[in-house]
């Protein structure tokens, strides 16, 4: 039986709180605000989008706190990061995502998500011989979507 969205987010919150406890840190109001906004974001989001959302909701969270806590959420395995070939990074939460990759149009910037096909199985033996343990992988394709080719 699959958990509902609320239950999954509560599980992620407990996971994050345990991560912070191990580091001797508290789940402060600022961390709670960043966590909540990240979990309520749909699809991909940027740090600056979270800054705007916090301002709109009158949450007293500094830009530095948001960036620091996004880093903590990454380390805790709550969100993942992707650059899309840009200077700023995009994030997405992990709990409700199936492993996937991205193809991005360089003209209109639309993103197409497509399923992971277990490519790491191909690379794992090679990297294992080199003493490298794969924790995950990310693949990006860049090109022109069908609209922009016309």
Protein Blocks (a to p, Z undefined) as FASTA:
>chain_A
ZZdfklmmmmmmmmmmmmmmmnopacdfklmmmmmmmmmpghjadfklmmmmmmmnopac
dfklmmmmmmmmmmnomaccdeklpabdcdddfklpccddddddfklopacddddehlmm
mmmmmmmmnopacfbdcdddddddfklmZZ
